[in-house]
Amino acid sequence: MVNSEIYVRVSIGTLFKLGLVDLKVKETPTSAYLLQYSPIGCRASCGFCLQSHRQIQDTTSDKLGRVTWPVIELSKLLEKWSSVFTRICLQTIIKPGFHLEALEILKRIREAGETKPFSLAITPVSKTILEEARKLGVDTLGVGLDTSTPELFEKWSKPYSWSIYWSFIEKGVGVFGRGNVYVHLIAGLGETLREIVSAMKKIYSIGGRVALFNYTMRGYSPVKIEYYRLVQIARLLLENNLDPDEYIDYEKNTIRKQIPLNTLENAFYTSGCPGCNRPFYNESPRGPIYNIPSRQILEEYREVLKRELEGIGVSM
């Protein structure tokens, strides 16, 4: 592994910020986003993922979400590396030896002089791998549970099992500490509002946190923006140790009473590890902007956001 060349996918925004591509952007990423590479895609069969071997029709598929992820040799990437990010996020795929390659990638980035913290988004692996990752500077773990119920887990062909994922979340909390494991949930996979909130409540109860995504496939998201705003509000309530059940009317899909937070607008920013803004990963800059990547974009979008919130009984 040490002497072999490693290829990785890198988000186009990350490459732009490193000066490796010329691009017109509305917002730049605050984190560097890297993704493991395989010419046949990830061995998992997740029905919502463009990097699944089921979705990849040829070796030129370079999309994840709405973002292009070109392939580059890790050594060439590191030749141009600059510490211009607040965090480095490595996302894994399932392939032979992926867990060991992930550790090697992290090691080489650190050896290139990067001192910023790492995030590692990974499928269930052993506690030993997690402990090795922590030694290399990983301080937050991402876990792609993605679905909100066991039935949807099966429907969307997630790998392993529902129970294995929950055990892994608890294992991650044991290694990285409460509040440092971010469980990815995708809104719009067929769950009800009550079901996704229930999944979030369970995540927070065992010491995890939630990173929200809206379902997007091949550039389009069918998720109703009002529904997503309610899910975002529920997440913010849990972040503040409040029970969403007290504030959300699940029958009418509205807010039933005033939310006692002065920072409600924080609900609508991109959620995830510290410093993660994923600009336009799940949405077009033309809108609707499900996950707002910065204060500047929020101010530009504020009037539209107000109208979206009025539809669920919230004034801003």
C-alpha positions as CSV (number, residue, x, y, z in Angstrom):
1,M,0.0,0.0,0.0
2,V,2.8,2.4,0.9
3,N,4.5,2.2,-2.5
4,S,1.4,1.9,-4.7
5,E,-0.3,4.7,-6.3
6,I,-3.7,5.7,-5.0
7,Y,-6.4,7.3,-7.0
8,V,-9.1,9.4,-5.4
9,R,-12.1,11.4,-6.5
10,V,-12.1,15.1,-5.4
11,S,-15.0,17.4,-5.5
12,I,-14.7,20.0,-8.3
13,G,-15.1,22.8,-5.7
14,T,-12.2,21.4,-3.7
15,L,-10.0,21.3,-6.9
16,F,-11.0,24.9,-7.7
17,K,-10.0,26.1,-4.2
18,L,-6.6,24.4,-4.7
19,G,-6.2,26.1,-8.0
20,L,-6.3,22.9,-10.0
21,V,-9.3,23.8,-12.2
22,D,-10.8,27.0,-13.5
23,L,-14.4,27.3,-12.6
24,K,-17.1,29.9,-12.0
25,V,-18.5,29.3,-8.5
26,K,-21.2,31.0,-6.4
27,E,-19.7,29.6,-3.1
28,T,-16.5,27.7,-2.3
29,P,-16.3,24.8,0.0
30,T,-15.0,25.3,3.5
31,S,-14.0,21.7,3.8
32,A,-11.9,19.6,1.3
33,Y,-14.0,16.7,0.0
34,L,-12.3,13.5,-1.1
35,L,-13.9,10.3,-2.1
36,Q,-12.3,6.9,-2.6
37,Y,-12.2,5.6,-6.1
38,S,-12.9,2.3,-7.9
39,P,-13.5,2.0,-11.7
40,I,-16.5,-0.2,-11.0
41,G,-17.9,2.0,-8.3
42,C,-18.8,1.1,-4.7
43,R,-19.7,-2.6,-4.1
44,A,-22.8,-1.4,-2.1
45,S,-26.1,-1.2,-4.0
46,C,-27.6,1.9,-2.5
47,G,-30.4,2.9,-4.8
48,F,-29.9,6.6,-4.2
49,C,-26.1,6.8,-4.8
50,L,-24.6,7.5,-8.2
51,Q,-21.3,5.8,-7.1
52,S,-23.0,2.5,-6.5
53,H,-22.0,-0.2,-8.9
54,R,-25.7,-0.5,-9.8
55,Q,-25.8,3.1,-10.9
56,I,-22.5,3.3,-12.7
57,Q,-23.0,2.4,-16.4
58,D,-19.4,3.0,-17.4
59,T,-16.1,4.1,-16.0
60,T,-16.8,7.8,-16.7
61,S,-19.4,8.3,-14.1
62,D,-18.0,11.1,-11.9
63,K,-21.1,12.4,-10.1
64,L,-22.2,12.3,-6.5
65,G,-25.2,14.4,-5.6
66,R,-25.1,17.3,-8.1
67,V,-21.3,17.6,-7.9
68,T,-18.6,16.4,-10.3
69,W,-15.8,14.4,-8.6
70,P,-12.8,14.1,-11.0
71,V,-10.3,11.3,-10.5
72,I,-6.7,12.3,-9.7
73,E,-3.6,10.5,-8.4
74,L,-3.3,11.2,-4.7
75,S,0.4,12.1,-5.1
76,K,-0.4,14.7,-7.8
77,L,-3.1,16.2,-5.6
78,L,-0.7,16.5,-2.7
79,E,1.9,18.2,-4.8
80,K,-0.5,21.1,-5.1
81,W,-2.0,20.8,-1.6
82,S,-2.5,24.0,0.3
83,S,-4.0,24.3,3.8
84,V,-6.9,26.5,2.7
85,F,-9.7,24.5,4.3
86,T,-11.0,24.3,7.8
87,R,-11.3,20.5,7.6
88,I,-10.6,17.5,5.3
89,C,-13.4,15.1,4.8
90,L,-12.6,11.6,3.4
91,Q,-15.6,9.6,2.2
92,T,-15.1,5.8,1.7
93,I,-16.6,3.3,-0.7
94,I,-16.8,-0.4,-0.3
95,K,-14.1,-2.2,-2.2
96,P,-11.3,-4.7,-1.2
97,G,-9.1,-3.2,1.5
98,F,-11.0,0.1,1.5
99,H,-10.5,0.6,5.3
100,L,-6.7,0.3,5.0
101,E,-6.5,2.5,2.0
102,A,-8.5,5.2,3.8
103,L,-6.0,5.2,6.6
104,E,-3.2,5.5,4.1
105,I,-4.9,8.4,2.4
106,L,-5.2,10.2,5.7
107,K,-1.6,9.5,6.6
108,R,-0.3,10.9,3.3
109,I,-2.4,14.1,3.6
110,R,-0.9,14.6,7.1
111,E,2.6,13.9,5.8
112,A,2.0,16.6,3.2
113,G,1.8,19.1,6.0
114,E,-1.9,19.4,6.6
115,T,-2.7,20.2,10.2
116,K,-6.4,20.7,10.1
117,P,-8.8,18.1,11.6
118,F,-10.1,15.2,9.5
119,S,-13.6,13.8,9.1
120,L,-14.0,10.2,8.0
121,A,-17.3,9.0,6.5
122,I,-17.3,5.2,6.5
123,T,-19.4,2.1,6.6
124,P,-19.2,-0.2,9.6
125,V,-15.6,-1.2,10.4
126,S,-13.8,-2.6,13.4
127,K,-13.1,-0.5,16.5
128,T,-9.4,-0.9,15.7
129,I,-9.8,0.9,12.4
130,L,-11.6,3.7,14.2
131,E,-8.9,4.0,16.8
132,E,-6.2,4.1,14.1
133,A,-8.1,6.8,12.3
134,R,-8.3,8.8,15.5
135,K,-4.5,8.6,15.9
136,L,-4.2,10.1,12.4
137,G,-6.2,13.2,13.4
138,V,-9.8,12.1,12.7
139,D,-12.0,13.9,15.3
140,T,-15.4,13.4,13.7
141,L,-17.0,10.3,12.2
142,G,-19.7,10.2,9.5
143,V,-22.1,7.3,9.3
144,G,-24.4,6.9,6.3
145,L,-27.5,5.4,7.9
146,D,-29.4,7.5,5.3
147,T,-32.8,5.8,5.8
148,S,-35.2,6.4,8.7
149,T,-36.7,3.0,9.1
150,P,-35.7,-0.7,8.7
151,E,-38.1,-1.1,5.8
152,L,-36.6,1.8,3.9
153,F,-33.1,0.5,4.7
154,E,-34.0,-2.7,2.9
155,K,-35.9,-1.0,0.1
156,W,-33.0,1.2,-0.9
157,S,-30.5,-1.8,-0.7
158,K,-28.2,-0.5,2.0
159,P,-25.3,-2.8,2.8
160,Y,-24.9,-4.8,6.0
161,S,-28.0,-4.5,8.2
162,W,-30.0,-2.0,10.1
163,S,-28.9,-3.3,13.5
164,I,-25.2,-3.4,12.4
165,Y,-25.4,0.3,11.5
166,W,-26.9,1.2,14.9
167,S,-24.3,-0.8,16.7
168,F,-21.6,1.0,14.6
169,I,-23.0,4.4,15.6
170,E,-22.7,3.4,19.2
171,K,-19.2,2.1,18.6
172,G,-18.2,5.4,17.0
173,V,-19.5,7.4,19.9
174,G,-17.4,5.2,22.2
175,V,-14.3,6.0,20.2
176,F,-14.8,9.6,19.3
177,G,-17.1,10.8,22.1
178,R,-20.6,12.1,22.4
179,G,-21.4,14.8,19.8
180,N,-18.6,13.7,17.4
181,V,-20.5,11.1,15.3
182,Y,-22.6,12.6,12.6
183,V,-25.2,10.3,11.2
184,H,-26.3,11.1,7.6
185,L,-30.0,11.0,7.0
186,I,-31.6,11.6,3.6
187,A,-35.1,13.2,3.7
188,G,-37.4,12.2,0.9
189,L,-36.7,8.4,0.6
190,G,-40.3,7.5,1.4
191,E,-40.4,8.2,5.2
192,T,-43.0,10.2,7.0
193,L,-42.1,13.3,9.0
194,R,-42.7,11.4,12.2
195,E,-40.5,8.6,11.1
196,I,-37.5,10.8,10.3
197,V,-37.9,12.7,13.5
198,S,-38.1,9.5,15.5
199,A,-34.8,8.3,13.9
200,M,-33.2,11.6,14.7
201,K,-34.3,11.4,18.3
202,K,-32.8,8.0,18.7
203,I,-29.5,9.2,17.2
204,Y,-29.3,12.1,19.7
205,S,-30.3,9.8,22.6
206,I,-27.2,7.6,22.0
207,G,-24.8,10.5,21.6
208,G,-24.8,11.0,17.9
209,R,-25.8,14.1,15.8
210,V,-27.5,14.4,12.5
211,A,-26.2,15.6,9.1
212,L,-29.2,16.2,6.8
213,F,-29.4,15.7,3.1
214,N,-32.4,16.0,0.7
215,Y,-32.8,13.1,-1.8
216,T,-31.3,14.1,-5.1
217,M,-30.9,11.9,-8.2
218,R,-29.2,13.0,-11.4
219,G,-29.4,16.7,-10.6
220,Y,-33.0,16.9,-9.4
221,S,-34.6,16.8,-5.9
222,P,-38.3,15.9,-5.6
223,V,-38.4,16.8,-1.9
224,K,-41.0,19.4,-1.0
225,I,-39.1,22.3,0.5
226,E,-41.7,22.8,3.3
227,Y,-41.2,19.2,4.4
228,Y,-37.4,19.7,4.4
229,R,-37.7,22.9,6.5
230,L,-39.7,21.0,9.1
231,V,-37.0,18.3,9.3
232,Q,-34.3,21.0,9.6
233,I,-36.2,22.6,12.4
234,A,-36.6,19.3,14.2
235,R,-32.8,18.8,14.0
236,L,-32.1,22.2,15.4
237,L,-34.5,21.5,18.3
238,L,-32.7,18.3,19.1
239,E,-29.4,20.2,18.9
240,N,-30.8,22.4,21.7
241,N,-32.1,19.6,23.8
242,L,-35.7,20.3,22.9
243,D,-38.3,17.7,21.9
244,P,-39.6,18.2,18.4
245,D,-42.8,16.4,19.3
246,E,-43.8,19.4,21.4
247,Y,-43.5,21.8,18.4
248,I,-44.5,19.8,15.3
249,D,-48.0,18.9,14.2
250,Y,-47.4,15.7,12.3
251,E,-50.9,15.5,11.0
252,K,-50.8,19.0,9.4
253,N,-47.1,19.2,8.8
254,T,-46.8,22.5,10.5
255,I,-45.3,24.1,13.6
256,R,-47.9,24.1,16.4
257,K,-46.4,26.7,18.7
258,Q,-43.6,29.3,18.8
259,I,-40.1,27.9,19.0
260,P,-38.1,29.4,21.9
261,L,-34.9,29.9,19.9
262,N,-33.3,33.2,18.8
263,T,-31.2,31.3,16.3
264,L,-33.9,29.6,14.2
265,E,-32.2,30.6,10.9
266,N,-29.3,28.3,11.9
267,A,-31.6,25.4,11.1
268,F,-31.4,26.0,7.4
269,Y,-27.6,26.1,7.0
270,T,-25.9,22.9,5.8
271,S,-25.7,20.5,8.7
272,G,-22.7,18.2,9.3
273,C,-19.3,18.2,10.8
274,P,-17.8,21.5,11.9
275,G,-16.8,23.6,8.9
276,C,-18.9,21.6,6.4
277,N,-20.9,23.7,4.0
278,R,-21.2,21.3,0.9
279,P,-22.2,24.2,-1.4
280,F,-24.9,23.1,-3.8
281,Y,-24.3,19.4,-3.3
282,N,-28.0,18.7,-3.2
283,E,-29.5,21.8,-4.9
284,S,-29.2,24.1,-7.8
285,P,-28.1,27.7,-7.1
286,R,-31.3,28.7,-8.8
287,G,-33.2,27.1,-5.9
288,P,-34.9,26.0,-3.9
289,I,-31.8,26.0,-1.7
290,Y,-32.4,23.2,0.7
291,N,-29.0,23.5,2.5
292,I,-27.8,27.1,2.7
293,P,-24.0,27.1,2.6
294,S,-23.1,30.6,3.9
295,R,-24.4,33.8,5.5
296,Q,-24.1,35.6,2.2
297,I,-26.3,33.0,0.4
298,L,-28.8,33.2,3.3
299,E,-29.1,36.9,3.0
300,E,-29.6,36.6,-0.8
301,Y,-32.3,33.9,-0.2
302,R,-33.9,35.4,2.9
303,E,-37.2,36.6,1.2
304,V,-37.7,33.2,-0.5
305,L,-37.0,31.5,2.8
306,K,-39.6,33.6,4.6
307,R,-42.2,32.5,2.1
308,E,-41.2,28.9,2.5
309,L,-41.5,29.1,6.3
310,E,-44.9,30.8,6.1
311,G,-46.2,27.6,4.6
312,I,-45.4,25.7,7.7
313,G,-46.6,28.4,10.2
314,V,-43.2,30.0,11.0
315,S,-42.5,33.7,10.8
316,M,-38.9,34.8,10.4
